[in-house]
Amino acid sequence: MSSTPTPATRPLAGRQIHPLGLGCMGMSEFYGPSDDAESLATLQAAFDLGVRHFDTADTYGLGHNEELLGRFLRTLAPARRDEALVATKFGIVRAPGRYERRIDNSPAYVRAACDASLRRLGVERIALYYCHRRDPQVPLADVVGVLSDLVREGKVGAIGFSEIGADSLRAAHAQHPVAAVQSEYSLWERSAEAEVLPAARALGVAFVAYSPLGRAFLTDQPPAARDLAADDFRRALPRLQGEAGAANLRLQQTLAAVAGRLGQGSAAVALAWLLQRQPHVLAIPGTRRQGHLRQNLAACELVLPPPVMDELDALFHAGQVQGERYPQAGWAGIEHQPSGGRAA
Ligand SMILES: NC(=O)c1ccc[n+]([C@@H]2O[C@H](COP(=O)([O-])OP(=O)(O)OC[C@H]3O[C@@H](n4cnc5c(N)ncnc54)[C@H](OP(=O)(O)O)[C@@H]3O)[C@@H](O)[C@H]2O)c1
């Protein structure tokens, strides 16, 4: 286990890039109210602090998130704008105000979604274009086929898959190089360690860890379901409910105690654990706030000694975390769970 500082960059889509990107989803929905001016200031602060990887999706705020990122990109001088590696996604189709979704990977849909994302982002090419969720009605080869056509046409720089299974990843990569897999991964969500993470590592495919702060649960401000805004999706998270919520909160308190012993915040420790545990993984913590952004980036300066890494591993091992990571509607199109992986 490494006890050296996190390298300044890691490979992603043909670039060497800061290991922490910025997850932009919460700037549009899912985690309570947001303020565009504050979000734009946070995007600028991230760029100024060296972050170059910005993660969005067409479904976040039903286009709002991509438009917001487009507004930010337009404030940058053209040469600086080219430094930003914007990743977006297609495939989750929702009605306004609804969490429930259907998944669409049909080639005609992918083409239309790509054109719409290009327009909203105001770019000529999407640096990294992910299939957000797999649609079992559409053969994987057809999805890779249309994505590789988009690469040939210059609309997309590199392709990726979110929440894909290891077998599908290998098949897709054999057909066209897959630049990245994006799946949930954090101290409290380790199921990717069984198959997808090792498969990505073996293939030389980057692994991008989403929700690396456990949707704020691994910070010093863990959400309690009852206190969240009515439209905050975490109200329905099984891991925040009832006995599971109480048991998980005890884990969070222990994490906070470990962080306190080190004179650090929980978020920085959770991210430092991730970056040290997985030397080929990049993470995209999400925040709307500059203060949180700075706390999160501090993880790259932090070296957790091996006994602390072991302590955290043991604290959050699979049997300890209670409850599934998604409510039922959230499982649509998720492939990567190995058998039994749904129960935490
Ligand atoms: N591929 C997929 O299916 C998928 C699914 C989910 C997310 N994602 C991507 O991954 C990104 C990150 O995941 P996420 O946003 O779901 O979860 P996350 O990064 O684990 O946590 C984000 C939450 O933590 C809070 N937070 C961040 N830093 C904090 C700090 N230092 N102290 C206290 N609270 C802090 C944020 O609130 P504030 O805004 O108030 O800081 C927000 O509520 C998303 O933005 C999105 O781009 C992808």
The ligand as an SDF file (V2000), in Angstrom:
LIG
                    3D

 48 52  0  0  0  0  0  0  0  0999 V2000
  -22.2210    8.0050  -13.6460 N   0  0  0  0  0  0  0  0  0  0  0  0
  -23.1920    8.1060  -12.7660 C   0  0  0  0  0  0  0  0  0  0  0  0
  -24.1810    7.3650  -12.8090 O   0  0  0  0  0  0  0  0  0  0  0  0
  -23.1060    9.1510  -11.6950 C   0  0  0  0  0  0  0  0  0  0  0  0
  -23.9600    9.0990  -10.5760 C   0  0  0  0  0  0  0  0  0  0  0  0
  -23.8350   10.0740   -9.5910 C   0  0  0  0  0  0  0  0  0  0  0  0
  -22.8790   11.0670   -9.7210 C   0  0  0  0  0  0  0  0  0  0  0  0
  -22.0800   11.1110  -10.8320 N   0  0  0  0  0  0  0  0  0  0  0  0
  -21.0560   12.1730  -11.0160 C   0  0  0  0  0  0  0  0  0  0  0  0
  -20.1780   12.1390   -9.9050 O   0  0  0  0  0  0  0  0  0  0  0  0
  -20.1040   13.4220   -9.3140 C   0  0  0  0  0  0  0  0  0  0  0  0
  -19.8380   13.3040   -7.8300 C   0  0  0  0  0  0  0  0  0  0  0  0
  -20.8040   12.5000   -7.1970 O   0  0  0  0  0  0  0  0  0  0  0  0
  -21.9240   13.0980   -6.2510 P   0  0  0  0  0  0  0  0  0  0  0  0
  -22.0210   14.5630   -6.4560 O   0  0  0  0  0  0  0  0  0  0  0  0
  -23.1020   12.2390   -6.4730 O   0  0  0  0  0  0  0  0  0  0  0  0
  -21.4490   12.7440   -4.7880 O   0  0  0  0  0  0  0  0  0  0  0  0
  -20.1820   13.0910   -3.8900 P   0  0  0  0  0  0  0  0  0  0  0  0
  -19.1360   13.7310   -4.6900 O   0  0  0  0  0  0  0  0  0  0  0  0
  -19.8770   11.8490   -3.1590 O   0  0  0  0  0  0  0  0  0  0  0  0
  -20.8160   14.1110   -2.8420 O   0  0  0  0  0  0  0  0  0  0  0  0
  -21.4010   15.3170   -3.2190 C   0  0  0  0  0  0  0  0  0  0  0  0
  -22.0920   15.8910   -2.0160 C   0  0  0  0  0  0  0  0  0  0  0  0
  -21.1360   16.1430   -0.9950 O   0  0  0  0  0  0  0  0  0  0  0  0
  -21.1740   17.5110   -0.5880 C   0  0  0  0  0  0  0  0  0  0  0  0
  -19.7800   17.8980   -0.3490 N   0  0  0  0  0  0  0  0  0  0  0  0
  -18.7710   17.9460   -1.2280 C   0  0  0  0  0  0  0  0  0  0  0  0
  -17.6160   18.2730   -0.6210 N   0  0  0  0  0  0  0  0  0  0  0  0
  -17.9030   18.4560    0.6810 C   0  0  0  0  0  0  0  0  0  0  0  0
  -17.1280   18.8150    1.8130 C   0  0  0  0  0  0  0  0  0  0  0  0
  -15.8260   19.0240    1.7160 N   0  0  0  0  0  0  0  0  0  0  0  0
  -17.7660   18.9090    3.0040 N   0  0  0  0  0  0  0  0  0  0  0  0
  -19.1010   18.6970    3.1210 C   0  0  0  0  0  0  0  0  0  0  0  0
  -19.8990   18.3470    2.0700 N   0  0  0  0  0  0  0  0  0  0  0  0
  -19.2860   18.2330    0.8600 C   0  0  0  0  0  0  0  0  0  0  0  0
  -21.8280   18.2300   -1.7320 C   0  0  0  0  0  0  0  0  0  0  0  0
  -22.5350   19.3580   -1.2600 O   0  0  0  0  0  0  0  0  0  0  0  0
  -22.0910   20.8570   -1.6620 P   0  0  0  0  0  0  0  0  0  0  0  0
  -22.4680   21.0250   -3.0830 O   0  0  0  0  0  0  0  0  0  0  0  0
  -22.9140   21.6520   -0.7250 O   0  0  0  0  0  0  0  0  0  0  0  0
  -20.6300   20.9420   -1.4250 O   0  0  0  0  0  0  0  0  0  0  0  0
  -22.7970   17.1890   -2.2720 C   0  0  0  0  0  0  0  0  0  0  0  0
  -23.9810   17.1950   -1.5000 O   0  0  0  0  0  0  0  0  0  0  0  0
  -21.4620   14.0610   -9.6700 C   0  0  0  0  0  0  0  0  0  0  0  0
  -21.4130   15.4670   -9.5460 O   0  0  0  0  0  0  0  0  0  0  0  0
  -21.6480   13.5740  -11.0780 C   0  0  0  0  0  0  0  0  0  0  0  0
  -20.9060   14.3800  -11.9850 O   0  0  0  0  0  0  0  0  0  0  0  0
  -22.1740   10.1540  -11.8040 C   0  0  0  0  0  0  0  0  0  0  0  0
  1  2  1  0
  2  3  2  0
  2  4  1  0
  4  5  1  0
  4 48  2  0
  5  6  2  0
  6  7  1  0
  7  8  2  0
  8  9  1  0
  8 48  1  0
  9 10  1  0
  9 46  1  0
 10 11  1  0
 11 12  1  0
 11 44  1  0
 12 13  1  0
 13 14  1  0
 14 15  2  0
 14 16  1  0
 14 17  1  0
 17 18  1  0
 18 19  2  0
 18 20  1  0
 18 21  1  0
 21 22  1  0
 22 23  1  0
 23 24  1  0
 23 42  1  0
 24 25  1  0
 25 26  1  0
 25 36  1  0
 26 27  1  0
 26 35  1  0
 27 28  2  0
 28 29  1  0
 29 30  1  0
 29 35  2  0
 30 31  1  0
 30 32  2  0
 32 33  1  0
 33 34  2  0
 34 35  1  0
 36 37  1  0
 36 42  1  0
 37 38  1  0
 38 39  2  0
 38 40  1  0
 38 41  1  0
 42 43  1  0
 44 45  1  0
 44 46  1  0
 46 47  1  0
M  CHG  2   8   1  16  -1
M  END
$$$$
